[in-house]
Amino acid sequence: MKLKTIIAFIKCEIKRYYREKILLFWLLIWPLIWILMTAYVFVPPTTTNQFINLNIGVINYDKSNTPFNGTTFIKILREIEYNGTRIFSISEYKTVEEAVQNLKRGILDALIIIPEDFGFEIFNVISSVEIKVYVGAKTPQTKQITETIITSVIRGFSEEISSERVKYILSYIPEEYRYWSKIVLKNLVNPVNMSIGYILPEVFQERSRIIGWYTIGAIGMLFLYTGFSSGSTMIISEKERGTLKKLLSTPLTASEFIIGRMISLMIPMLISTIILILISISPIIGAHITFNPTNPIHILSAIFIVCGALMSISIGAIISMIAKTREGASSMGVILGLLLSFTTGIWFPIEWMPQPIRILAKIFPPAWSIEISRRIIVFEPPYETLLIDTIKIITSTIILLTIAITIYKKTIQKQMEI
């Protein structure tokens, strides 16, 4: 096997590769579109400080003439803020029918019904008050968000009322028994107390790092549809051009042809990766990606990305066994690549997927390379925790490359006999 022959073949192939403008679109423009959509649609500039504002309908049946009543409760709901932004926009309704219609039309996010005698019962220590809440949905995602926010608000309100009830009961207890009675009553009302603190990876705190996270996903997406497509058409494209037999009639061997073609396919993918990263960290998009060439773990992440490119091309060889034409192989590669990029955790978190589909992320080697590369960049795990992952990725790359080379050799042999 001659290295000079392989290098010369690679140069020739790369020049021919970039003559096909559609490949430039899939290599650079398409993933760049996704990065721009991420930066300005999925993760808009206000993401880190933004909080959802809910349109809440309220029906107040309470006519209590007490210091605290349904009207007071509505006023509290209007004034609740998060980071200086009002959480609720309150609209009062006279009838349930009208409010329900607006829920169904998506005008309201939720409806709260305050019962009669709310003000009298709220501090009655021997009774409870039931506030009815009906949750709507403007989009498929807002139902859970609305329910979580309202539940948190009502729970906090309930805790405040419990505290006031304890104070009320204590006012009737003699002073000498009040200290221990206070402890007992508070623990009785609140047997479990929780304090929440947030210690998040930096990637989940800053918009720039979130975009950086998605940039690695865009690279994974690029590898899948480009690697699948180009890997599946590697032999058949030469046959349809009428150049396969001509190339192999020269001193170029089948092994040199396969290695040269695979490298020539991988190099544009890696160049596009570098360009995408440079564009994403530019002021236009503002992504933050940490890579220190003197850090061995970061070098390992780059190796994993190369392995991901090789594995994608190798899987393309398997696709080539099914497709009969170049167009069919290319279309199948792009479709499968895009489909798997959305279902294996490369773009969307696997937690968003149904349980059966999550299995794909666990058994799909290219997804391992992207996920572990992101984990390295985000969490910088210690070397020892990466040993098993390194073995998995390197072994998978070798196995898939071996399968691909075997398939390519058999395909070449078959085509030469025709």
Secondary structure, DSSP 4 states (H G I P E B T S, - for coil): --HHHHHHHHHHHHHHHTT-HHHHIIIIIHHHHHHHHIIIIIS-TTGGG----EEEEEEE-----SSS-HHHHHHHHHH-EETTEESEEEEE-S-HHHHHHHHHTTS-SEEEEEPTTHHHHTT-TT-----EEEE--SSTTHHHHHHHHHHHHHHHHHHHHHHHHHHHHHTTS-HHHHHHHHHHHHHHH-SS---------GGGT-HHHHHHHHHHHHHHHHHHHHHHHHHHTHHHHHHHHT-HHHHHTSS--HHHHHHHHHHHHHHHHHHHHHHHHHHHTSTTT-------TT-HHHHHHHHHHHHHHHHHHHHHHHHHTT--SHHHHHHHHHHHHHHHHHHSSSSS-GGGS-HHHHHHHHH-HHHHHHHHHHHHHHH---GGGGHHHHHHHHHHHHHHHHHHHHHHHHHHHHHHH-
